Amino acid sequence: MSDVFVFAEDEEHPQPQGGAATPRDGDDTSGAEILDRWKVMIVDDDESVHQVTRLALKRVELDGRPLEFISAHSGEEAKNLIQEHDDVALVLLDIVMETDNAGFEVANFIRHDLGNHMTRIILRTGQPGDVPERDVILNYEIDGYKTKSELTSQALFSVILTSLRSYRDLCRVEDNNRRLDSVVEATSEIFEQHTVDSFVDCLLLHLRNFIPMAPSSEGAFYFAADYVEGRLGFLAGSESMAFKSGDEIFQHLPSDVRALVLEAQNKNKPLYRDGHLILVGRSKAERSLTLYFSDVKPLNDSLWHMLEILCRNFETAFENLLLGIENENHRRNLETRVQERTVQLGEARDRLIHAERMASIGQLAAGVAHEINNPLGFIKSNILMLSDSFEKLLCLSEHYQALEVKGTDEQLVQLKTQLKSADLAYLSDELPSAIFETGEGIDRIRRIVSDLRDFASNEEGKFQETDLNLLLETQLRLLPKTLTGDVDIRCEFEVLPLLLLMDVQLKQAITNIMTNAFEAMSGKGTFRLATARQDNSVIITIADTGCGIAENNKSRIFDPFFTTKDVGQGTGLGLSLSYSVIKFHNGDVSVTSDPGVGTTFCIKIPIMVADSLDSSHL
C-alpha cells in the first residue's frame, strides 16, 4: 500500500484538550475507526505546545489513517499513559518539565523498563546547549532530537511522516516475524497429526490465528472440506455450518463461493477475492483438502507469500498423512490376514493331529477287537453250556428228592446234609439271574467290539448310487417309538440327484446322530431333518430342541469313548464313528449348541459321480 501524507489548510478554531483526536468534517468517530488511527503522544508541560501541535497536524493522514493525540503534561503522567496505550506510534517528548531530566527519564522508562523498542521517540527541547544532540541520540535510544525553534510546520510534517513510516515498517516486520513463527509452528504441528480430523482441526486453528480477519460480522463463516471427484465432503467448520463429517456441502454454499471453489480447484492454487479466501492442498490420489474463510482483510505481498508457503507445507503434510493412513490400513489388513492364516494353520495342525490320533485309535481298536473277540466266543459258548447243564442238574435234583431213596440212616443223613449245604433253592433263584447278567455283559462287550471294528474299518464296503432323502427317511422311520416319543418331527427335503455313497456306513452314522438328538429331548420337543443342495455339495441338517451340549464338551463330542451318559448306557463311539464315516466321504460336520435350547448338526458331503472314484470302490 503506497504512503499518503495529507496536509490541509489550518482552521482557526481551538482544539479540544485531552487524548481524543479531532474529527474531520463528516468523519465517523465510532470505536472501530479510532482503533485504526495513528496514536501520537505529546509530552510537554506547556499547554500551548499541545494546542499548536494539534492544530498543525490535525489534517495529517498516513495510509488513509488519521492521527489520534494523547496529551501528557509531565513525565510521570507520560509514564502512566504509555502503559495504558501500548500501541503509541510516536512520542513528541519535551526534556525539561517537572525536572531538568524528566524527558530523559521517560525515554529510559519506555525503552528499558517497558522494553518498548517499537514506539518512535522525538525529543524536543527549548535549551539545546545543555546536552549535545550526538550524546542524547547515542545514550537514550531516541529517534530524533530537535529544538522547538527549528520544528517549523514543514519540519514537523517531515518528522511525523518519517517516524510514522518507521513505526509502520517496524510493526510489519514484527508482524511478519510473528506470522513466520506461526508458519513454522503450524508446519511442525500438522506434520505430527495422525488422523484427518486432528489434522484439519490443527490446521484450522493455526490459519484462523494467521489470517487477518475483519471484525466479526453476521454471516461470517469458514470450513474445511475434502474435494474428491467433484464432491465436497464436509470435515470441520464454524458453528454456523450445521453439517456432519462427510456431508456433501457444495450445493449448500452461496453461488459466489461455489464459483471460487471450482476456480481454485481448476487452478490448484489459493485465491483471494473480495474478502473470500480459498486454500487448496491436493494429494497424488486426486484428493484435495479445501479450506474457505470469509471476511478476510486484504493480504499484502509478504503475508500472501507466507500463506503460499504454508499451503505448500500443509499440502505435503496432507499427502504424508494420507500415505500414512493407507500404510496403516495395509499393515492392519496384513496383520489380520496373518492372524487368519495363523488360525487356519493352527486348525489344520489340530485336524492333522486329530487325524493321526484317530488313525492310532483305529489301529488300537482293530487290535483290541481282534484280541477280545476270540475269547468272547468260547466264554459265550461256555456260559450257554453252563446254563443248559445247570438246568438239567436242577431238574435231576428235583426228581431225586421226589424219589423214595433206600439207604442206611447214616447215608440218608449225609445226603440231606449235602443237599442242605448245596442250598439248591438259593441256586435255583440266583444262578439263572447271574448267568443272564453274565450273558448281557458279554453281549455288551460284543457290541463294543463290533463298534470298534466298524470304527477301525469303516472303509469296508462299496460306493453305490443312493437316494439320500430315502435313506434318511428310512432310518428315521426305523427308530423305535420308545425313543421318538411325542417329539414333533419335521422333514424338509430338497430334490437331490442320486449320490455315490457307502450307504451302510452312512446309515449307521446318521442313525447315531439322530438317536442322540432324540435322547436329548426325552420324548418331547421338535426334531428337524432337512437336506439342501449348496453348490457342489449336499447339506444334511439334524436339529433338536433338547438339553444342548455344555460348552466345555463341544470340542470332545467326536473323541472316541467320550460320553456323558451313565455307565453302561453308551460306548462313546457313536459320534466318533459318524465323524469317521463323514470324513471318509470327504465331508465335514459342524455343531452349534446352546444349553437348554438345542443342538444342530450340519453335515456337508460333496456330490460325487462315478468317474471321480476308482473302480475298486464301486
C-alpha positions in Angstrom: 0.0 0.0 0.0 1.5 3.4 -1.0 2.1 6.1 1.6 -0.3 9.0 1.5 0.6 12.1 3.6 -2.0 14.9 3.6 -1.8 18.4 5.0 -4.7 20.8 4.6 -5.2 24.5 5.4 -5.4 25.2 9.1 -8.8 26.1 10.5 -8.7 28.7 13.2 -10.8 27.3 15.9 -9.4 26.0 19.2 -8.7 22.3 19.6 -10.0 20.3 22.5 -7.6 19.2 25.1 -7.1 15.6 26.2 -6.4 12.4 24.3 -9.2 12.4 21.7 -8.4 13.1 18.1 -10.1 16.0 16.3 -12.5 14.6 13.7 -12.6 15.8 10.2 -15.8 17.1 8.6 -18.2 14.2 8.1 -15.9 11.7 10.0 -17.4 8.8 11.9 -16.0 8.7 15.4 -17.0 5.2 16.1 -14.7 2.9 18.1 -13.9 0.8 15.0 -12.4 3.8 13.2 -10.5 5.1 16.3 -8.7 1.8 16.5 -7.2 2.5 13.1 -5.7 5.8 14.0 -2.0 6.5 14.5 -1.5 7.4 18.2 0.8 10.3 18.8 1.6 11.3 22.4 2.5 14.9 23.1 4.5 15.2 26.4 5.1 18.8 27.4 4.3 21.0 30.4 3.3 23.9 28.2 -0.3 23.6 27.1 0.2 25.9 24.2 2.7 23.4 22.7 -0.1 20.8 22.8 -2.6 23.2 21.0 -0.1 24.3 18.3 0.9 20.7 17.6 -2.7 19.5 17.2 -3.5 22.4 15.0 -0.6 21.8 12.8 -1.2 18.1 12.4 -4.9 17.7 12.6 -5.3 17.0 8.9 -2.4 14.7 8.6 -3.1 11.1 7.4 -0.8 8.2 6.5 -2.1 5.2 4.5 -5.6 6.6 5.0 -5.3 6.6 8.8 -5.6 9.9 10.7 -3.9 10.8 13.9 -5.1 10.4 17.5 -3.4 12.7 20.0 -2.7 11.8 23.6 -1.6 14.6 25.9 0.6 14.3 29.0 1.8 17.4 30.9 4.5 15.8 33.0 7.0 12.9 32.9 5.0 10.9 35.5 1.8 11.4 33.6 3.5 10.3 30.4 4.7 7.1 32.1 1.2 6.2 33.2 -0.3 6.9 29.8 2.3 5.0 27.8 1.5 1.9 30.0 -2.2 2.3 29.2 -1.6 2.7 25.4 1.0 0.1 24.3 0.3 0.9 20.6 1.6 4.5 20.6 3.4 5.1 17.3 5.2 8.4 18.2 6.1 10.3 21.3 6.9 14.1 21.0 8.8 14.4 24.2 9.9 17.6 26.0 13.1 17.2 28.1 12.7 19.8 30.8 9.4 19.5 32.7 9.0 18.9 36.4 12.7 18.1 36.5 15.6 19.0 34.1 15.9 15.4 33.0 12.2 14.4 33.1 12.2 13.7 29.3 15.3 11.5 29.5 13.7 9.5 32.3 10.5 8.9 30.2 12.7 7.8 27.3 14.6 5.4 29.5 11.3 4.1 31.0 9.9 3.4 27.6 13.0 1.6 26.3 14.3 -0.2 29.3 11.5 -0.5 31.9 8.8 -1.4 29.4 11.1 -2.9 26.8 9.3 -1.0 24.1 11.5 -0.6 21.1 8.7 0.0 18.6 7.4 3.4 19.6 9.3 6.3 17.9 10.6 9.0 20.3 11.4 12.5 19.2 12.9 14.7 21.9 12.0 18.4 21.8 13.9 21.0 23.8 14.0 24.7 24.2 17.6 24.6 25.6 19.7 22.8 23.1 23.0 23.7 24.6 22.5 21.7 27.8 23.2 18.3 26.2 24.8 17.7 22.8 22.5 16.1 20.3 25.0 13.4 19.5 25.3 12.3 23.1 21.5 12.3 23.5 20.8 10.1 20.5 23.6 7.6 21.5 22.7 7.4 25.1 18.9 7.4 25.2 17.9 5.3 22.1 15.7 8.0 20.6 14.9 8.6 17.0 15.3 12.4 16.9 16.5 15.4 18.9 15.1 18.7 17.8 14.9 22.2 19.3 11.4 23.7 19.4 12.6 26.6 17.4 13.7 24.5 14.4 10.4 22.5 14.3 8.6 24.6 11.7 5.4 23.2 10.2 7.3 21.7 7.3 9.9 20.2 9.6 7.2 18.9 11.9 5.4 17.2 9.0 8.7 15.6 7.9 9.4 14.3 11.4 5.9 12.9 11.8 5.9 11.3 8.4 9.3 9.7 8.8 8.5 8.5 12.3 5.1 7.0 11.4 6.6 5.2 8.4 9.4 3.8 10.6 6.8 2.7 13.2 4.6 1.1 10.5 7.5 -0.7 8.9 8.7 -2.0 12.3 5.2 -3.2 13.0 5.1 -5.0 9.7 8.5 -6.6 10.4 7.3 -7.7 13.8 4.0 -8.9 12.4 5.8 -10.8 9.7 8.2 -12.4 12.2 5.2 -13.4 14.3 3.5 -14.9 11.4 6.7 -16.6 10.2 6.9 -18.2 13.6 3.3 -19.2 13.3 4.1 -20.8 9.9 7.0 -22.8 11.4 4.9 -23.8 14.5 1.9 -24.8 12.3 4.1 -26.8 9.9 5.6 -28.7 12.8 2.3 -29.4 14.5 0.4 -30.5 11.4 3.1 -33.0 10.5 2.6 -34.6 13.9 -1.0 -35.4 13.3 -2.1 -39.0 12.6 -5.8 -38.7 11.7 -7.6 -36.5 9.2 -9.8 -35.0 11.9 -7.0 -33.9 14.1 -5.0 -32.7 11.1 -7.9 -30.5 10.0 -8.6 -29.1 13.5 -5.0 -28.2 14.0 -4.7 -26.6 10.6 -7.9 -24.5 11.0 -6.7 -23.3 14.4 -3.4 -22.1 13.1 -4.9 -20.5 9.9 -7.5 -18.6 12.0 -4.7 -17.1 14.0 -2.6 -16.4 10.9 -5.1 -14.9 8.5 -6.1 -11.3 9.2 -9.8 -11.3 9.7 -12.2 -8.4 9.6 -14.2 -7.6 12.7 -16.8 -10.3 13.3 -20.0 -9.8 11.3 -23.2 -11.7 10.9 -22.9 -14.4 8.4 -19.1 -14.8 8.5 -18.0 -18.5 8.4 -15.2 -20.9 7.5 -14.9 -24.6 6.7 -12.6 -27.4 5.7 -13.8 -30.0 3.1 -12.5 -32.9 1.2 -12.9 -32.4 -2.6 -12.9 -35.8 -4.4 -14.3 -36.3 -7.9 -16.5 -33.2 -7.8 -17.9 -34.0 -4.4 -17.2 -31.5 -1.5 -17.3 -33.5 1.8 -17.5 -31.5 5.0 -14.8 -32.1 7.5 -15.0 -29.2 10.0 -16.1 -25.6 10.2 -17.6 -22.8 12.1 -20.7 -23.4 14.3 -22.9 -21.7 11.8 -22.3 -24.7 9.4 -24.6 -27.4 10.8 -23.2 -30.3 8.9 -21.8 -33.7 9.9 -18.5 -35.0 8.8 -18.8 -36.4 5.3 -21.9 -34.4 4.3 -21.9 -33.0 0.8 -22.0 -29.2 1.1 -21.2 -27.9 -2.4 -24.8 -27.2 -3.3 -25.5 -25.6 0.1 -22.8 -22.9 -0.5 -23.6 -19.4 -1.9 -23.1 -19.2 -5.7 -20.1 -16.9 -5.5 -18.3 -19.3 -3.0 -19.1 -22.3 -5.3 -17.6 -20.4 -8.2 -14.4 -19.6 -6.2 -14.1 -23.3 -5.0 -14.3 -24.5 -8.6 -11.8 -21.9 -9.8 -9.3 -22.8 -7.0 -9.7 -26.5 -7.8 -9.1 -25.9 -11.5 -6.1 -23.7 -10.9 -4.9 -25.7 -8.0 -3.7 -22.7 -6.0 -5.1 -20.3 -3.3 -7.4 -17.5 -4.3 -8.5 -14.3 -2.6 -11.3 -12.1 -3.9 -13.4 -9.5 -2.1 -12.9 -10.9 1.4 -13.2 -14.6 0.3 -10.1 -16.8 0.7 -9.8 -20.3 -0.7 -6.8 -22.6 0.1 -6.3 -25.9 -1.6 -3.9 -28.8 -1.0 -4.0 -31.7 -3.4 -2.7 -35.2 -2.9 -1.4 -37.5 -5.6 -4.6 -39.5 -5.2 -6.5 -36.5 -6.7 -7.9 -35.8 -3.2 -8.0 -32.1 -2.4 -8.2 -30.6 1.0 -10.1 -27.3 0.5 -10.3 -24.5 3.1 -12.5 -21.4 2.9 -12.6 -18.2 5.0 -15.0 -15.3 4.7 -14.5 -11.7 5.8 -10.7 -11.8 5.3 -8.8 -8.5 5.2 -6.7 -7.7 2.0 -3.4 -9.6 2.1 -0.1 -7.7 1.4 2.6 -9.4 -0.7 4.6 -10.6 2.3 1.6 -12.2 4.0 0.5 -13.8 0.8 3.9 -15.2 0.2 3.9 -16.8 3.7 0.4 -18.1 3.1 1.6 -19.8 -0.1 4.4 -21.4 1.8 2.0 -22.6 4.5 -0.2 -24.0 1.7 2.6 -26.0 0.2 3.6 -27.3 3.7 0.1 -28.4 4.6 -0.3 -30.0 1.1 2.8 -32.1 1.8 1.7 -32.9 5.3 -1.8 -33.9 4.0 -0.2 -36.2 1.4 2.1 -37.7 4.0 -0.9 -38.2 6.3 -2.9 -40.0 3.6 0.0 -42.2 2.8 0.5 -43.0 6.5 -3.2 -43.9 6.9 -3.0 -46.0 3.7 0.1 -47.8 5.0 -1.5 -48.3 8.4 -4.6 -49.8 6.8 -2.3 -52.1 4.7 -0.5 -53.0 7.9 -3.7 -53.8 9.7 -5.0 -55.8 6.8 -1.8 -57.7 6.6 -1.9 -58.4 10.3 -5.5 -59.6 10.0 -4.6 -61.9 7.1 -1.6 -63.2 9.1 -3.7 -63.8 12.1 -6.4 -65.5 10.0 -3.7 -67.6 8.3 -2.2 -68.5 11.6 -5.6 -69.6 12.9 -6.1 -71.7 9.7 -2.7 -73.3 10.1 -3.5 -74.0 13.7 -6.8 -75.6 12.8 -5.1 -77.6 10.1 -2.5 -78.7 12.6 -5.2 -79.7 15.0 -7.0 -81.6 12.3 -3.8 -83.4 11.4 -3.1 -84.3 15.0 -6.7 -85.4 15.4 -6.5 -87.5 12.2 -3.3 -89.1 13.4 -4.8 -89.8 16.8 -7.9 -91.2 15.2 -5.7 -93.5 13.0 -3.8 -94.6 16.1 -7.1 -95.3 17.9 -8.4 -97.1 14.9 -5.3 -99.4 14.9 -5.7 -99.9 18.6 -9.4 -100.6 18.2 -8.7 -103.2 15.5 -6.2 -104.9 17.7 -8.4 -104.8 20.8 -11.4 -106.1 18.8 -9.4 -109.0 17.5 -7.9 -109.9 20.8 -11.2 -109.7 22.7 -13.4 -111.3 20.1 -11.8 -114.7 20.2 -12.0 -115.4 24.0 -15.5 -113.8 24.0 -16.6 -116.6 21.6 -15.7 -119.5 23.9 -16.8 -117.6 27.0 -20.2 -117.1 25.5 -20.3 -120.8 24.4 -19.3 -121.9 27.9 -21.9 -119.8 29.5 -24.6 -121.3 27.3 -23.3 -124.8 28.1 -23.2 -124.0 31.8 -26.7 -122.6 31.7 -28.0 -125.7 29.9 -26.2 -128.1 32.3 -27.4 -126.3 35.4 -31.0 -126.5 34.2 -30.5 -130.3 33.8 -28.9 -130.6 37.2 -31.7 -128.8 38.9 -34.2 -131.0 37.1 -32.3 -134.1 38.2 -32.1 -132.8 41.8 -35.8 -132.2 41.9 -36.6 -135.7 40.6 -34.1 -137.2 43.0 -35.6 -135.6 46.0 -39.0 -136.8 44.9 -37.9 -140.4 45.0 -38.1 -142.8 47.9 -34.4 -143.3 48.4 -33.4 -146.5 50.0 -30.3 -146.5 52.1 -28.9 -146.6 55.6 -29.9 -143.9 58.0 -26.3 -142.7 58.0 -26.3 -142.3 54.2 -29.7 -140.5 54.2 -28.4 -138.1 56.9 -25.3 -137.5 54.9 -27.4 -136.9 51.7 -29.6 -134.4 53.4 -26.6 -132.6 54.8 -25.1 -132.3 51.4 -28.4 -131.1 49.9 -28.7 -128.5 52.6 -25.1 -127.4 52.1 -25.7 -127.0 48.4 -28.7 -124.7 49.0 -30.4 -125.8 45.8 -33.2 -123.4 46.5 -30.8 -120.4 46.5 -29.0 -121.7 43.5 -32.3 -122.1 41.6 -33.2 -118.5 42.4 -29.9 -116.7 41.9 -27.8 -118.6 39.5 -30.1 -118.2 36.5 -30.0 -114.4 37.1 -26.2 -114.4 37.4 -25.9 -116.4 34.2 -28.3 -114.0 32.5 -26.4 -110.9 33.7 -23.1 -112.5 32.5 -24.7 -113.1 29.1 -25.8 -109.4 29.0 -22.2 -108.3 29.9 -20.8 -110.5 27.2 -23.3 -109.0 24.7 -22.3 -105.5 25.7 -18.6 -106.4 25.1 -19.6 -107.8 21.7 -21.3 -104.5 20.9 -18.3 -102.6 21.9 -16.1 -104.9 19.9 -18.4 -104.5 16.9 -18.3 -100.7 17.2 -14.6 -100.8 17.5 -14.4 -103.0 14.4 -16.7 -100.7 12.5 -14.8 -97.6 13.7 -11.4 -99.1 12.7 -12.5 -100.4 9.3 -15.2 -98.0 8.1 -13.6 -98.2 4.6 -15.1 -101.6 4.1 -18.0 -101.6 1.7 -18.6 -100.1 -1.7 -19.9 -96.8 -3.0 -23.2 -97.1 -4.8 -25.8 -94.7 -6.2 -28.1 -93.8 -3.3 -31.2 -91.7 -2.9 -30.1 -89.7 0.2 -33.6 -88.5 1.0 -35.0 -92.0 1.0 -32.1 -93.2 3.2 -32.7 -90.5 5.8 -36.5 -91.1 5.7 -36.0 -94.9 6.2 -33.5 -94.5 9.1 -35.9 -92.1 10.8 -38.8 -94.4 10.4 -36.8 -97.4 11.9 -36.2 -95.6 15.1 -38.3 -97.1 17.9 -41.3 -95.4 19.2 -39.9 -95.5 22.7 -37.1 -93.2 21.5 -39.1 -90.8 19.4 -42.0 -90.4 21.9 -44.2 -87.4 21.3 -41.5 -85.4 19.5 -42.7 -83.1 16.7 -40.8 -84.4 13.7 -40.4 -82.1 10.7 -38.7 -83.2 7.4 -37.7 -80.7 4.7 -36.1 -82.5 1.7 -35.0 -80.8 -1.4 -34.9 -82.7 -4.7 -31.4 -84.2 -4.9 -29.6 -86.3 -7.6 -28.5 -89.8 -6.9 -25.3 -89.7 -4.9 -22.4 -92.1 -4.7 -22.4 -93.1 -1.0 -21.4 -96.0 1.2 -25.0 -96.4 2.3 -24.5 -99.0 5.0 -21.9 -96.9 6.9 -23.8 -93.6 6.3 -27.0 -95.2 7.6 -25.2 -96.0 10.8 -23.6 -92.6 11.0 -26.9 -90.8 10.5 -28.7 -93.1 12.9 -26.2 -92.4 15.7 -26.7 -88.6 15.4 -30.5 -88.9 15.2 -30.5 -91.2 18.2 -28.5 -88.7 20.3 -30.9 -85.9 19.2 -34.0 -87.8 20.4 -32.3 -88.9 23.6 -31.5 -85.3 24.4 -35.2 -84.3 24.1 -36.5 -87.2 26.3 -39.6 -87.7 24.2 -40.7 -84.0 24.0 -39.6 -81.2 21.7 -39.1 -80.6 18.0 -36.9 -82.6 15.7 -35.9 -81.2 12.2 -34.3 -83.2 9.4 -33.5 -81.4 6.2 -31.5 -81.7 3.0 -30.4 -78.9 0.6 -28.0 -78.5 -2.3 -25.3 -75.9 -1.9 -23.0 -75.5 -5.0 -21.4 -78.9 -5.4 -22.3 -80.3 -2.0 -25.3 -81.6 -0.2 -26.1 -80.3 3.3 -27.9 -82.5 5.8 -29.3 -80.7 8.9 -30.2 -82.6 12.0 -31.6 -80.3 14.7 -33.3 -80.8 18.1 -34.6 -78.7 20.9 -33.1 -80.8 23.6 -30.8 -80.1 26.6 -27.9 -79.0 24.4 -24.2 -79.6 24.8 -22.1 -78.0 27.5 -19.5 -75.5 26.2 -16.6 -77.5 27.7 -17.8 -80.7 25.9 -18.3 -79.3 22.4 -14.7 -79.9 21.4 -14.8 -83.5 22.7 -18.0 -85.0 21.3 -16.3 -86.7 18.4 -13.5 -88.2 20.5 -13.6 -92.0 20.9 -15.0 -93.3 24.1 -16.3 -89.9 25.2 -19.8 -90.0 26.6 -21.9 -88.1 29.0 -24.3 -91.0 29.6 -24.4 -93.1 32.7 -22.0 -96.1 32.9 -23.4 -98.9 30.7 -25.6 -96.6 28.7 -23.2 -95.7 25.9 -19.9 -96.8 24.5 -18.7 -93.3 23.5 -18.1 -94.5 19.9 -21.3 -93.5 18.1 -20.4 -89.9 17.2 -16.8 -90.9 16.6 -17.9 -93.5 14.1 -20.3 -90.9 12.5 -17.4 -88.4 12.2 -15.1 -91.0 10.6 -17.7 -92.1 8.1 -18.5 -88.5 7.1 -14.8 -87.7 6.7 -14.3 -90.8 4.6 -16.9 -89.3 2.2 -14.7 -86.2 2.0 -17.4 -84.4 4.0 -17.4 -82.2 7.1 -19.6 -81.8 10.1 -20.2 -78.8 12.3 -22.1 -78.4 15.5 -23.9 -75.5 17.1 -25.5 -75.9 20.5 -26.9 -73.8 23.3 -27.5 -75.5 26.7 -31.2 -75.6 27.3 -32.1 -74.5 23.7 -31.0 -77.3 21.5 -28.3 -78.7 19.1 -27.9 -78.6 15.3 -25.6 -80.9 13.3 -24.8 -79.7 9.9 -23.3 -82.3 7.6 -21.7 -81.3 4.3 -21.0 -84.1 1.8 -19.6 -83.3 -1.7 -21.6 -84.6 -4.7 -19.6 -87.4 -6.2 -20.1 -89.0 -9.6 -18.9 -92.4 -10.7 -16.0 -91.0 -12.7 -14.5 -89.5 -9.6 -13.9 -92.9 -7.9 -11.6 -95.7 -8.5 -13.4 -98.8 -9.9 -12.4 -100.7 -6.8 -14.8 -98.6 -4.7 -17.8 -99.4 -7.0 
